[in-house]
Amino acid sequence: MVSFCTSGVLTVGRATTIAHESVITYLRRQDFIAEFTADIADPAEKQATITNFYKLLADSGFNVQS
């Protein structure tokens, strides 16, 4: 979904609002990062995946600072 937001396919307005709200709902889950990286055994790879995900969020227009 985040990649879809970055693609530029969605028009600004209702479509982007719905997509962002959907992503934010998942991000607010307390165990999101654990579930997102559950199938990655290597700690370095897990950290790189998390870092890349946050970069993707920022590229998609999500505020990753707050």
PQR file of N, CA, C, O and H, with PARSE charges and radii, in Angstrom:
ATOM      1  N   MET A   1       0.828  -1.193   0.000 -0.4000 1.5000
ATOM      2  CA  MET A   1       0.000   0.000   0.000 -0.0000 2.0000
ATOM      3  C   MET A   1       0.871   1.255   0.000  0.5500 1.7000
ATOM      4  O   MET A   1       0.574   2.216  -0.708 -0.5500 1.4000
ATOM      5  N   VAL A   2       1.943   1.249   0.790 -0.4000 1.5000
ATOM      6  CA  VAL A   2       2.827   2.407   0.840 -0.0000 2.0000
ATOM      7  C   VAL A   2       3.481   2.623  -0.525  0.5500 1.7000
ATOM      8  O   VAL A   2       3.588   3.759  -0.989 -0.5500 1.4000
ATOM      9  H   VAL A   2       2.185   0.468   1.365  0.4000 1.0000
ATOM     10  N   SER A   3       3.912   1.552  -1.162 -0.4000 1.5000
ATOM     11  CA  SER A   3       4.498   1.665  -2.501 -0.0000 2.0000
ATOM     12  C   SER A   3       3.484   2.245  -3.486  0.5500 1.7000
ATOM     13  O   SER A   3       3.846   3.024  -4.368 -0.5500 1.4000
ATOM     14  H   SER A   3       3.825   0.630  -0.785  0.4000 1.0000
ATOM     15  N   PHE A   4       2.249   1.875  -3.339 -0.4000 1.5000
ATOM     16  CA  PHE A   4       1.187   2.386  -4.193 -0.0000 2.0000
ATOM     17  C   PHE A   4       1.030   3.893  -3.994  0.5500 1.7000
ATOM     18  O   PHE A   4       0.820   4.630  -4.957 -0.5500 1.4000
ATOM     19  H   PHE A   4       1.955   1.242  -2.623  0.4000 1.0000
ATOM     20  N   CYS A   5       1.132   4.346  -2.755 -0.4000 1.5000
ATOM     21  CA  CYS A   5       1.035   5.781  -2.469 -0.0000 2.0000
ATOM     22  C   CYS A   5       2.192   6.538  -3.115  0.5500 1.7000
ATOM     23  O   CYS A   5       2.022   7.677  -3.550 -0.5500 1.4000
ATOM     24  H   CYS A   5       1.303   3.747  -1.972  0.4000 1.0000
ATOM     25  N   THR A   6       3.345   5.924  -3.177 -0.4000 1.5000
ATOM     26  CA  THR A   6       4.530   6.548  -3.753 -0.0000 2.0000
ATOM     27  C   THR A   6       4.473   6.593  -5.272  0.5500 1.7000
ATOM     28  O   THR A   6       5.077   7.475  -5.883 -0.5500 1.4000
ATOM     29  H   THR A   6       3.483   4.999  -2.824  0.4000 1.0000
ATOM     30  N   SER A   7       3.764   5.670  -5.888 -0.4000 1.5000
ATOM     31  CA  SER A   7       3.769   5.519  -7.341 -0.0000 2.0000
ATOM     32  C   SER A   7       3.223   6.724  -8.096  0.5500 1.7000
ATOM     33  O   SER A   7       3.534   6.898  -9.274 -0.5500 1.4000
ATOM     34  H   SER A   7       3.273   4.955  -5.392  0.4000 1.0000
ATOM     35  N   GLY A   8       2.427   7.549  -7.453 -0.4000 1.5000
ATOM     36  CA  GLY A   8       1.835   8.697  -8.127 -0.0000 2.0000
ATOM     37  C   GLY A   8       0.567   8.363  -8.884  0.5500 1.7000
ATOM     38  O   GLY A   8       0.022   9.211  -9.590 -0.5500 1.4000
ATOM     39  H   GLY A   8       2.174   7.408  -6.496  0.4000 1.0000
ATOM     40  N   VAL A   9       0.094   7.143  -8.746 -0.4000 1.5000
ATOM     41  CA  VAL A   9      -1.118   6.715  -9.432 -0.0000 2.0000
ATOM     42  C   VAL A   9      -2.353   7.380  -8.828  0.5500 1.7000
ATOM     43  O   VAL A   9      -3.293   7.721  -9.546 -0.5500 1.4000
ATOM     44  H   VAL A   9       0.537   6.453  -8.173  0.4000 1.0000
ATOM     45  N   LEU A  10      -2.348   7.557  -7.538 -0.4000 1.5000
ATOM     46  CA  LEU A  10      -3.507   8.135  -6.866 -0.0000 2.0000
ATOM     47  C   LEU A  10      -3.559   9.637  -7.076  0.5500 1.7000
ATOM     48  O   LEU A  10      -2.532  10.314  -7.030 -0.5500 1.4000
ATOM     49  H   LEU A  10      -1.584   7.280  -6.955  0.4000 1.0000
ATOM     50  N   THR A  11      -4.752  10.154  -7.306 -0.4000 1.5000
ATOM     51  CA  THR A  11      -4.920  11.589  -7.411 -0.0000 2.0000
ATOM     52  C   THR A  11      -4.995  12.181  -6.008  0.5500 1.7000
ATOM     53  O   THR A  11      -5.495  11.557  -5.072 -0.5500 1.4000
ATOM     54  H   THR A  11      -5.586   9.604  -7.343  0.4000 1.0000
ATOM     55  N   VAL A  12      -4.492  13.380  -5.894 -0.4000 1.5000
ATOM     56  CA  VAL A  12      -4.526  14.056  -4.602 -0.0000 2.0000
ATOM     57  C   VAL A  12      -5.980  14.342  -4.268  0.5500 1.7000
ATOM     58  O   VAL A  12      -6.747  14.827  -5.100 -0.5500 1.4000
ATOM     59  H   VAL A  12      -4.085  13.887  -6.654  0.4000 1.0000
ATOM     60  N   GLY A  13      -6.331  14.035  -3.056 -0.4000 1.5000
ATOM     61  CA  GLY A  13      -7.708  14.237  -2.613 -0.0000 2.0000
ATOM     62  C   GLY A  13      -8.226  13.011  -1.910  0.5500 1.7000
ATOM     63  O   GLY A  13      -7.542  12.438  -1.061 -0.5500 1.4000
ATOM     64  H   GLY A  13      -5.709  13.640  -2.381  0.4000 1.0000
ATOM     65  N   ARG A  14      -9.409  12.609  -2.249 -0.4000 1.5000
ATOM     66  CA  ARG A  14     -10.071  11.499  -1.565 -0.0000 2.0000
ATOM     67  C   ARG A  14      -9.280  10.190  -1.663  0.5500 1.7000
ATOM     68  O   ARG A  14      -9.165   9.467  -0.673 -0.5500 1.4000
ATOM     69  H   ARG A  14      -9.964  13.074  -2.939  0.4000 1.0000
ATOM     70  N   ALA A  15      -8.739   9.879  -2.831 -0.4000 1.5000
ATOM     71  CA  ALA A  15      -8.003   8.622  -3.007 -0.0000 2.0000
ATOM     72  C   ALA A  15      -6.772   8.563  -2.114  0.5500 1.7000
ATOM     73  O   ALA A  15      -6.520   7.546  -1.468 -0.5500 1.4000
ATOM     74  H   ALA A  15      -8.833  10.466  -3.635  0.4000 1.0000
ATOM     75  N   THR A  16      -6.017   9.631  -2.075 -0.4000 1.5000
ATOM     76  CA  THR A  16      -4.821   9.625  -1.232 -0.0000 2.0000
ATOM     77  C   THR A  16      -5.189   9.630   0.243  0.5500 1.7000
ATOM     78  O   THR A  16      -4.501   9.014   1.058 -0.5500 1.4000
ATOM     79  H   THR A  16      -6.222  10.458  -2.600  0.4000 1.0000
ATOM     80  N   THR A  17      -6.249  10.307   0.587 -0.4000 1.5000
ATOM     81  CA  THR A  17      -6.696  10.333   1.982 -0.0000 2.0000
ATOM     82  C   THR A  17      -7.075   8.936   2.456  0.5500 1.7000
ATOM     83  O   THR A  17      -6.689   8.524   3.550 -0.5500 1.4000
ATOM     84  H   THR A  17      -6.808  10.807  -0.075  0.4000 1.0000
ATOM     85  N   ILE A  18      -7.817   8.220   1.654 -0.4000 1.5000
ATOM     86  CA  ILE A  18      -8.232   6.859   2.017 -0.0000 2.0000
ATOM     87  C   ILE A  18      -7.012   5.953   2.153  0.5500 1.7000
ATOM     88  O   ILE A  18      -6.917   5.184   3.109 -0.5500 1.4000
ATOM     89  H   ILE A  18      -8.131   8.554   0.765  0.4000 1.0000
ATOM     90  N   ALA A  19      -6.082   6.037   1.206 -0.4000 1.5000
ATOM     91  CA  ALA A  19      -4.879   5.204   1.259 -0.0000 2.0000
ATOM     92  C   ALA A  19      -4.036   5.531   2.487  0.5500 1.7000
ATOM     93  O   ALA A  19      -3.577   4.626   3.184 -0.5500 1.4000
ATOM     94  H   ALA A  19      -6.159   6.662   0.430  0.4000 1.0000
ATOM     95  N   HIS A  20      -3.828   6.822   2.756 -0.4000 1.5000
ATOM     96  CA  HIS A  20      -3.039   7.216   3.921 -0.0000 2.0000
ATOM     97  C   HIS A  20      -3.697   6.760   5.221  0.5500 1.7000
ATOM     98  O   HIS A  20      -3.012   6.279   6.124 -0.5500 1.4000
ATOM     99  H   HIS A  20      -4.201   7.557   2.189  0.4000 1.0000
ATOM    100  N   GLU A  21      -5.000   6.904   5.322 -0.4000 1.5000
ATOM    101  CA  GLU A  21      -5.698   6.472   6.533 -0.0000 2.0000
ATOM    102  C   GLU A  21      -5.566   4.967   6.735  0.5500 1.7000
ATOM    103  O   GLU A  21      -5.412   4.499   7.863 -0.5500 1.4000
ATOM    104  H   GLU A  21      -5.556   7.294   4.588  0.4000 1.0000
ATOM    105  N   SER A  22      -5.624   4.218   5.655 -0.4000 1.5000
ATOM    106  CA  SER A  22      -5.465   2.771   5.740 -0.0000 2.0000
ATOM    107  C   SER A  22      -4.076   2.399   6.241  0.5500 1.7000
ATOM    108  O   SER A  22      -3.931   1.549   7.120 -0.5500 1.4000
ATOM    109  H   SER A  22      -5.750   4.598   4.738  0.4000 1.0000
ATOM    110  N   VAL A  23      -3.062   3.038   5.680 -0.4000 1.5000
ATOM    111  CA  VAL A  23      -1.685   2.765   6.110 -0.0000 2.0000
ATOM    112  C   VAL A  23      -1.503   3.163   7.569  0.5500 1.7000
ATOM    113  O   VAL A  23      -0.908   2.412   8.342 -0.5500 1.4000
ATOM    114  H   VAL A  23      -3.180   3.729   4.967  0.4000 1.0000
ATOM    115  N   ILE A  24      -1.995   4.309   7.948 -0.4000 1.5000
ATOM    116  CA  ILE A  24      -1.844   4.787   9.326 -0.0000 2.0000
ATOM    117  C   ILE A  24      -2.513   3.837  10.308  0.5500 1.7000
ATOM    118  O   ILE A  24      -1.999   3.634  11.408 -0.5500 1.4000
ATOM    119  H   ILE A  24      -2.478   4.919   7.320  0.4000 1.0000
ATOM    120  N   THR A  25      -3.633   3.259   9.940 -0.4000 1.5000
ATOM    121  CA  THR A  25      -4.303   2.284  10.798 -0.0000 2.0000
ATOM    122  C   THR A  25      -3.372   1.112  11.101  0.5500 1.7000
ATOM    123  O   THR A  25      -3.285   0.664  12.244 -0.5500 1.4000
ATOM    124  H   THR A  25      -4.050   3.425   9.047  0.4000 1.0000
ATOM    125  N   TYR A  26      -2.679   0.617  10.079 -0.4000 1.5000
ATOM    126  CA  TYR A  26      -1.719  -0.473  10.293 -0.0000 2.0000
ATOM    127  C   TYR A  26      -0.521  -0.020  11.115  0.5500 1.7000
ATOM    128  O   TYR A  26      -0.060  -0.747  11.995 -0.5500 1.4000
ATOM    129  H   TYR A  26      -2.750   0.981   9.150  0.4000 1.0000
ATOM    130  N   LEU A  27      -0.021   1.160  10.837 -0.4000 1.5000
ATOM    131  CA  LEU A  27       1.162   1.652  11.545 -0.0000 2.0000
ATOM    132  C   LEU A  27       0.904   1.874  13.027  0.5500 1.7000
ATOM    133  O   LEU A  27       1.819   1.753  13.842 -0.5500 1.4000
ATOM    134  H   LEU A  27      -0.396   1.750  10.122  0.4000 1.0000
ATOM    135  N   ARG A  28      -0.309   2.191  13.376 -0.4000 1.5000
ATOM    136  CA  ARG A  28      -0.645   2.455  14.782 -0.0000 2.0000
ATOM    137  C   ARG A  28      -0.768   1.181  15.614  0.5500 1.7000
ATOM    138  O   ARG A  28      -0.840   1.239  16.842 -0.5500 1.4000
ATOM    139  H   ARG A  28      -1.052   2.289  12.714  0.4000 1.0000
ATOM    140  N   ARG A  29      -0.791   0.053  14.956 -0.4000 1.5000
ATOM    141  CA  ARG A  29      -0.864  -1.208  15.703 -0.0000 2.0000
ATOM    142  C   ARG A  29       0.402  -1.371  16.534  0.5500 1.7000
ATOM    143  O   ARG A  29       1.510  -1.162  16.040 -0.5500 1.4000
ATOM    144  H   ARG A  29      -0.733   0.006  13.959  0.4000 1.0000
ATOM    145  N   GLN A  30       0.234  -1.738  17.767 -0.4000 1.5000
ATOM    146  CA  GLN A  30       1.350  -1.826  18.696 -0.0000 2.0000
ATOM    147  C   GLN A  30       2.417  -2.819  18.226  0.5500 1.7000
ATOM    148  O   GLN A  30       3.604  -2.601  18.471 -0.5500 1.4000
ATOM    149  H   GLN A  30      -0.666  -1.908  18.168  0.4000 1.0000
ATOM    150  N   ASP A  31       2.024  -3.881  17.569 -0.4000 1.5000
ATOM    151  CA  ASP A  31       2.953  -4.925  17.163 -0.0000 2.0000
ATOM    152  C   ASP A  31       3.292  -4.877  15.675  0.5500 1.7000
ATOM    153  O   ASP A  31       3.719  -5.880  15.102 -0.5500 1.4000
ATOM    154  H   ASP A  31       1.061  -4.058  17.370  0.4000 1.0000
ATOM    155  N   PHE A  32       3.101  -3.703  15.041 -0.4000 1.5000
ATOM    156  CA  PHE A  32       3.295  -3.613  13.596 -0.0000 2.0000
ATOM    157  C   PHE A  32       4.712  -4.008  13.168  0.5500 1.7000
ATOM    158  O   PHE A  32       4.867  -4.848  12.281 -0.5500 1.4000
ATOM    159  H   PHE A  32       2.754  -2.888  15.506  0.4000 1.0000
ATOM    160  N   ILE A  33       5.733  -3.430  13.769 -0.4000 1.5000
ATOM    161  CA  ILE A  33       7.116  -3.702  13.358 -0.0000 2.0000
ATOM    162  C   ILE A  33       7.467  -5.168  13.594  0.5500 1.7000
ATOM    163  O   ILE A  33       8.143  -5.776  12.764 -0.5500 1.4000
ATOM    164  H   ILE A  33       5.607  -2.748  14.490  0.4000 1.0000
ATOM    165  N   ALA A  34       7.028  -5.739  14.693 -0.4000 1.5000
ATOM    166  CA  ALA A  34       7.291  -7.156  14.960 -0.0000 2.0000
ATOM    167  C   ALA A  34       6.646  -8.038  13.894  0.5500 1.7000
ATOM    168  O   ALA A  34       7.258  -8.998  13.427 -0.5500 1.4000
ATOM    169  H   ALA A  34       6.479  -5.245  15.368  0.4000 1.0000
ATOM    170  N   GLU A  35       5.427  -7.717  13.515 -0.4000 1.5000
ATOM    171  CA  GLU A  35       4.752  -8.491  12.470 -0.0000 2.0000
ATOM    172  C   GLU A  35       5.389  -8.248  11.098  0.5500 1.7000
ATOM    173  O   GLU A  35       5.521  -9.175  10.299 -0.5500 1.4000
ATOM    174  H   GLU A  35       4.930  -6.937  13.895  0.4000 1.0000
ATOM    175  N   PHE A  36       5.778  -7.017  10.834 -0.4000 1.5000
ATOM    176  CA  PHE A  36       6.369  -6.648   9.558 -0.0000 2.0000
ATOM    177  C   PHE A  36       7.692  -7.380   9.315  0.5500 1.7000
ATOM    178  O   PHE A  36       8.023  -7.711   8.177 -0.5500 1.4000
ATOM    179  H   PHE A  36       5.671  -6.264  11.484  0.4000 1.0000
ATOM    180  N   THR A  37       8.433  -7.628  10.375 -0.4000 1.5000
ATOM    181  CA  THR A  37       9.753  -8.257  10.249 -0.0000 2.0000
ATOM    182  C   THR A  37       9.793  -9.673  10.809  0.5500 1.7000
ATOM    183  O   THR A  37      10.879 -10.213  11.020 -0.5500 1.4000
ATOM    184  H   THR A  37       8.164  -7.360  11.300  0.4000 1.0000
ATOM    185  N   ALA A  38       8.667 -10.274  11.047 -0.4000 1.5000
ATOM    186  CA  ALA A  38       8.597 -11.582  11.700 -0.0000 2.0000
ATOM    187  C   ALA A  38       9.332 -12.677  10.936  0.5500 1.7000
ATOM    188  O   ALA A  38       9.884 -13.587  11.555 -0.5500 1.4000
ATOM    189  H   ALA A  38       7.785  -9.835  10.875  0.4000 1.0000
ATOM    190  N   ASP A  39       9.352 -12.612   9.632 -0.4000 1.5000
ATOM    191  CA  ASP A  39       9.982 -13.676   8.846 -0.0000 2.0000
ATOM    192  C   ASP A  39      11.457 -13.403   8.533  0.5500 1.7000
ATOM    193  O   ASP A  39      12.058 -14.129   7.741 -0.5500 1.4000
ATOM    194  H   ASP A  39       8.903 -11.873   9.130  0.4000 1.0000
ATOM    195  N   ILE A  40      12.038 -12.384   9.133 -0.4000 1.5000
ATOM    196  CA  ILE A  40      13.444 -12.052   8.917 -0.0000 2.0000
ATOM    197  C   ILE A  40      14.233 -12.456  10.160  0.5500 1.7000
ATOM    198  O   ILE A  40      14.027 -11.901  11.240 -0.5500 1.4000
ATOM    199  H   ILE A  40      11.550 -11.795   9.777  0.4000 1.0000
ATOM    200  N   ALA A  41      15.121 -13.408  10.007 -0.4000 1.5000
ATOM    201  CA  ALA A  41      15.881 -13.920  11.154 -0.0000 2.0000
ATOM    202  C   ALA A  41      17.116 -13.078  11.472  0.5500 1.7000
ATOM    203  O   ALA A  41      17.440 -12.883  12.643 -0.5500 1.4000
ATOM    204  H   ALA A  41      15.288 -13.859   9.130  0.4000 1.0000
ATOM    205  N   ASP A  42      17.800 -12.584  10.466 -0.4000 1.5000
ATOM    206  CA  ASP A  42      19.045 -11.838  10.647 -0.0000 2.0000
ATOM    207  C   ASP A  42      18.758 -10.430  11.184  0.5500 1.7000
ATOM    208  O   ASP A  42      18.040  -9.661  10.545 -0.5500 1.4000
ATOM    209  H   ASP A  42      17.537 -12.743   9.514  0.4000 1.0000
ATOM    210  N   PRO A  43      19.318 -10.085  12.358 -0.5600 1.5000
ATOM    211  CA  PRO A  43      19.062  -8.768  12.950  0.2800 2.0000
ATOM    212  C   PRO A  43      19.492  -7.601  12.056  0.5500 1.7000
ATOM    213  O   PRO A  43      18.812  -6.576  12.016 -0.5500 1.4000
ATOM    214  N   ALA A  44      20.601  -7.744  11.345 -0.4000 1.5000
ATOM    215  CA  ALA A  44      21.063  -6.667  10.462 -0.0000 2.0000
ATOM    216  C   ALA A  44      20.093  -6.473   9.295  0.5500 1.7000
ATOM    217  O   ALA A  44      19.783  -5.344   8.914 -0.5500 1.4000
ATOM    218  H   ALA A  44      21.153  -8.577  11.377  0.4000 1.0000
ATOM    219  N   GLU A  45      19.627  -7.572   8.744 -0.4000 1.5000
ATOM    220  CA  GLU A  45      18.660  -7.500   7.649 -0.0000 2.0000
ATOM    221  C   GLU A  45      17.336  -6.926   8.148  0.5500 1.7000
ATOM    222  O   GLU A  45      16.680  -6.159   7.444 -0.5500 1.4000
ATOM    223  H   GLU A  45      19.878  -8.489   9.054  0.4000 1.0000
ATOM    224  N   LYS A  46      16.954  -7.299   9.352 -0.4000 1.5000
ATOM    225  CA  LYS A  46      15.717  -6.788   9.956 -0.0000 2.0000
ATOM    226  C   LYS A  46      15.805  -5.269  10.107  0.5500 1.7000
ATOM    227  O   LYS A  46      14.861  -4.552   9.775 -0.5500 1.4000
ATOM    228  H   LYS A  46      17.488  -7.922   9.924  0.4000 1.0000
ATOM    229  N   GLN A  47      16.943  -4.784  10.610 -0.4000 1.5000
ATOM    230  CA  GLN A  47      17.121  -3.339  10.792 -0.0000 2.0000
ATOM    231  C   GLN A  47      17.134  -2.613   9.449  0.5500 1.7000
ATOM    232  O   GLN A  47      16.554  -1.535   9.323 -0.5500 1.4000
ATOM    233  H   GLN A  47      17.710  -5.367  10.879  0.4000 1.0000
ATOM    234  N   ALA A  48      17.789  -3.194   8.452 -0.4000 1.5000
ATOM    235  CA  ALA A  48      17.825  -2.584   7.122 -0.0000 2.0000
ATOM    236  C   ALA A  48      16.419  -2.517   6.523  0.5500 1.7000
ATOM    237  O   ALA A  48      16.071  -1.531   5.874 -0.5500 1.4000
ATOM    238  H   ALA A  48      18.261  -4.070   8.555  0.4000 1.0000
ATOM    239  N   THR A  49      15.627  -3.537   6.730 -0.4000 1.5000
ATOM    240  CA  THR A  49      14.254  -3.564   6.225 -0.0000 2.0000
ATOM    241  C   THR A  49      13.423  -2.466   6.874  0.5500 1.7000
ATOM    242  O   THR A  49      12.656  -1.780   6.198 -0.5500 1.4000
ATOM    243  H   THR A  49      15.910  -4.339   7.257  0.4000 1.0000
ATOM    244  N   ILE A  50      13.574  -2.301   8.168 -0.4000 1.5000
ATOM    245  CA  ILE A  50      12.844  -1.254   8.894 -0.0000 2.0000
ATOM    246  C   ILE A  50      13.274   0.123   8.399  0.5500 1.7000
ATOM    247  O   ILE A  50      12.432   0.990   8.169 -0.5500 1.4000
ATOM    248  H   ILE A  50      14.197  -2.858   8.716  0.4000 1.0000
ATOM    249  N   THR A  51      14.585   0.330   8.234 -0.4000 1.5000
ATOM    250  CA  THR A  51      15.111   1.609   7.748 -0.0000 2.0000
ATOM    251  C   THR A  51      14.580   1.923   6.358  0.5500 1.7000
ATOM    252  O   THR A  51      14.150   3.045   6.088 -0.5500 1.4000
ATOM    253  H   THR A  51      15.270  -0.374   8.421  0.4000 1.0000
ATOM    254  N   ASN A  52      14.610   0.927   5.475 -0.4000 1.5000
ATOM    255  CA  ASN A  52      14.097   1.127   4.117 -0.0000 2.0000
ATOM    256  C   ASN A  52      12.607   1.435   4.117  0.5500 1.7000
ATOM    257  O   ASN A  52      12.133   2.245   3.321 -0.5500 1.4000
ATOM    258  H   ASN A  52      14.959   0.016   5.694  0.4000 1.0000
ATOM    259  N   PHE A  53      11.874   0.788   5.012 -0.4000 1.5000
ATOM    260  CA  PHE A  53      10.437   1.039   5.107 -0.0000 2.0000
ATOM    261  C   PHE A  53      10.170   2.483   5.525  0.5500 1.7000
ATOM    262  O   PHE A  53       9.297   3.142   4.960 -0.5500 1.4000
ATOM    263  H   PHE A  53      12.259   0.129   5.659  0.4000 1.0000
ATOM    264  N   TYR A  54      10.920   2.975   6.512 -0.4000 1.5000
ATOM    265  CA  TYR A  54      10.725   4.353   6.947 -0.0000 2.0000
ATOM    266  C   TYR A  54      11.104   5.347   5.856  0.5500 1.7000
ATOM    267  O   TYR A  54      10.483   6.404   5.745 -0.5500 1.4000
ATOM    268  H   TYR A  54      11.629   2.439   6.971  0.4000 1.0000
ATOM    269  N   LYS A  55      12.108   5.027   5.055 -0.4000 1.5000
ATOM    270  CA  LYS A  55      12.456   5.880   3.912 -0.0000 2.0000
ATOM    271  C   LYS A  55      11.309   5.892   2.915  0.5500 1.7000
ATOM    272  O   LYS A  55      10.961   6.945   2.381 -0.5500 1.4000
ATOM    273  H   LYS A  55      12.613   4.168   5.146  0.4000 1.0000
ATOM    274  N   LEU A  56      10.719   4.730   2.660 -0.4000 1.5000
ATOM    275  CA  LEU A  56       9.586   4.634   1.752 -0.0000 2.0000
ATOM    276  C   LEU A  56       8.408   5.446   2.272  0.5500 1.7000
ATOM    277  O   LEU A  56       7.720   6.117   1.502 -0.5500 1.4000
ATOM    278  H   LEU A  56      11.002   3.874   3.093  0.4000 1.0000
ATOM    279  N   LEU A  57       8.176   5.385   3.578 -0.4000 1.5000
ATOM    280  CA  LEU A  57       7.103   6.189   4.174 -0.0000 2.0000
ATOM    281  C   LEU A  57       7.343   7.672   3.939  0.5500 1.7000
ATOM    282  O   LEU A  57       6.427   8.401   3.557 -0.5500 1.4000
ATOM    283  H   LEU A  57       8.734   4.840   4.204  0.4000 1.0000
ATOM    284  N   ALA A  58       8.568   8.116   4.166 -0.4000 1.5000
ATOM    285  CA  ALA A  58       8.896   9.526   3.963 -0.0000 2.0000
ATOM    286  C   ALA A  58       8.718   9.921   2.499  0.5500 1.7000
ATOM    287  O   ALA A  58       8.180  10.991   2.212 -0.5500 1.4000
ATOM    288  H   ALA A  58       9.311   7.524   4.476  0.4000 1.0000
ATOM    289  N   ASP A  59       9.160   9.075   1.575 -0.4000 1.5000
ATOM    290  CA  ASP A  59       9.008   9.338   0.133 -0.0000 2.0000
ATOM    291  C   ASP A  59       7.536   9.399  -0.268  0.5500 1.7000
ATOM    292  O   ASP A  59       7.176  10.065  -1.238 -0.5500 1.4000
ATOM    293  H   ASP A  59       9.597   8.206   1.809  0.4000 1.0000
ATOM    294  N   SER A  60       6.701   8.708   0.478 -0.4000 1.5000
ATOM    295  CA  SER A  60       5.267   8.655   0.176 -0.0000 2.0000
ATOM    296  C   SER A  60       4.511   9.828   0.770  0.5500 1.7000
ATOM    297  O   SER A  60       3.307   9.965   0.557 -0.5500 1.4000
ATOM    298  H   SER A  60       6.994   8.167   1.267  0.4000 1.0000
ATOM    299  N   GLY A  61       5.208  10.675   1.513 -0.4000 1.5000
ATOM    300  CA  GLY A  61       4.561  11.844   2.087 -0.0000 2.0000
ATOM    301  C   GLY A  61       4.057  11.658   3.499  0.5500 1.7000
ATOM    302  O   GLY A  61       3.359  12.524   4.025 -0.5500 1.4000
ATOM    303  H   GLY A  61       6.186  10.564   1.686  0.4000 1.0000
ATOM    304  N   PHE A  62       4.402  10.533   4.128 -0.4000 1.5000
ATOM    305  CA  PHE A  62       4.006  10.310   5.506 -0.0000 2.0000
ATOM    306  C   PHE A  62       4.990  11.047   6.421  0.5500 1.7000
ATOM    307  O   PHE A  62       6.190  11.078   6.148 -0.5500 1.4000
ATOM    308  H   PHE A  62       4.970   9.829   3.701  0.4000 1.0000
ATOM    309  N   ASN A  63       4.489  11.624   7.480 -0.4000 1.5000
ATOM    310  CA  ASN A  63       5.346  12.298   8.451 -0.0000 2.0000
ATOM    311  C   ASN A  63       5.897  11.245   9.409  0.5500 1.7000
ATOM    312  O   ASN A  63       5.174  10.758  10.278 -0.5500 1.4000
ATOM    313  H   ASN A  63       3.514  11.598   7.701  0.4000 1.0000
ATOM    314  N   VAL A  64       7.167  10.892   9.254 -0.4000 1.5000
ATOM    315  CA  VAL A  64       7.770   9.863  10.084 -0.0000 2.0000
ATOM    316  C   VAL A  64       8.450  10.441  11.320  0.5500 1.7000
ATOM    317  O   VAL A  64       9.044   9.705  12.107 -0.5500 1.4000
ATOM    318  H   VAL A  64       7.754  11.287   8.548  0.4000 1.0000
ATOM    319  N   GLN A  65       8.365  11.739  11.486 -0.4000 1.5000
ATOM    320  CA  GLN A  65       8.985  12.411  12.632 -0.0000 2.0000
ATOM    321  C   GLN A  65       8.152  12.280  13.895  0.5500 1.7000
ATOM    322  O   GLN A  65       8.706  12.219  14.992 -0.5500 1.4000
ATOM    323  H   GLN A  65       7.882  12.337  10.847  0.4000 1.0000
ATOM    324  N   SER A  66       6.847  12.235  13.765 -0.4000 1.5000
ATOM    325  CA  SER A  66       5.989  12.246  14.953 -0.0000 2.0000
ATOM    326  C   SER A  66       5.584  10.881  15.391  0.5500 1.7000
ATOM    327  O   SER A  66       4.861  10.739  16.377 -0.5500 1.4000
ATOM    328  H   SER A  66       6.396  12.285  12.874  0.4000 1.0000
TER
END
